[in-house]
Amino acid sequence: MELLKVGETFIAKTAYGEWEAKQAGFTWDPASKVWKTSDQTKAHALAIKVGQHYHMPETPSLTPAQPPVDLWPAVPEGKFAITDPAERILKFYQVDKPKEGRWAGWTFLKVLASDTPWPIKDHQTKKGILDQIALDPLGAMARYGQSIGSCGYCGKTLTDATSRQIGIGPVCRKSLGLK
């Protein structure tokens, strides 16, 4: 989702299946194929819900939302295993941080509940999980590799005993600065 402000109107550009704008009270504009509102409270609530900031320029122009780099703890890209404090079970997550393109600077979190990763969009849930991973990111990455048998950094199958014991493959250990 892309949240913009043009003049006094807030615009939510969404992909098919993203209904947060509708739930926040935005109105669908079939001509421009975007969700719109002039209510700043609704726009602010939507921005918080989807973890985005929007820029309010002095002059009316189409300005893309800024990535929420200040909202999330410093967690590297990779795959992690942590114990869910509420359910007390081991859960698996993937953190992606694109370095270029439209989503450069953004942090994406997905739960790995099967072969299909599911995005976590709820701001509070995302922050709680990232906070827990940030306590020991290398430990959570290694725990993923040890539990699943795939590298906690790149996800490739761990084929030697040392890598399976550590949870991270030799190439990734080197790129992470581990011995």
Buried (B, 14 or more C-beta within 10 A) or exposed (E): BBBBBBEEBBBBBBEEEBEBBEEBBBEEEEEEEBBBBEBEEBBBBBBBBBBBBBEEEEEEEEBEBBBBEEBBBEBBBBBBBBEEEEEEEEBBBBBBBBEEEEEEEBBBBBBBEEEEBEEBBEBEEBBBBBEBBBEEBBBBBBBBBBEBEBBBBBBEEBEEEEBBEBBBBBEBBEEBEEE
